[in-house]
Amino acid sequence: MATLKSVCVYCGSSDDVKSDYLRLAQDLGRTLAQKGIRLVYGGGGVGLMGACARAVHSDGGEVLGIMPRFLLQKERVFDEVPHEIVEDMHTRKQRMFDESDAFIVLPGGIGTLEEAVEMLSWARLGLHAKPMAFLDEDGFWTPFFELMDHIIDGRFTPQEFRATLVHEQTPEASIQALCDRIVKLGD
Ligand code: AMP
């Protein structure tokens, strides 16, 4: 039976956001540490990325950051935890994918959206079956789910795909949803 050992978290790199978002990232980090689940993430020390990684690390959890060389300064690599320096964005995404069993998507911008949608498109193509949960407390991702419904209404994506998309409001519920799906896939 498959188990959830490492979760890849996609999230915003901006610090200039509502403090509730940074707090949610921290809460998620603490929950991962408490459950002994490794955080795999983009390696930065900024925004929700930094908040989540610092929380895992300070609570004694395991972290792996994957940072492209050209972003070392801009995203201020969090070097107190194990991290890999890679040459480009594509390698970063591939390594994050390789090292994780499932994904959690916190609030974020274009980069977060791009990373999440690429993994969904790989799932749609049957290239993997790793589950993904969108996590927010305030409906941040609701417009994304509305867009997905719109796309499904237009019959560009089959209705069955909707059932694979999970939207949760707490770190606990997100992790539980991923565990439930991983168990099913592992059966
Ligand atoms: P953002 O949500 O725009 O703050 O970006 C979140 C993270 O996604 C940042 O670490 C970006 O560097 C990263 N990112 C943006 N585009 C890509 C991409 N094409 N591949 C991998 N990571 C990306």
Residues whose N, C-alpha, C, O or C-beta is under 5 A from the ligand:
A	BS01	AMP	C11 G12 S13 S14 G42 M89 R92 K93 G108 G109 I110 G111 T112 E114
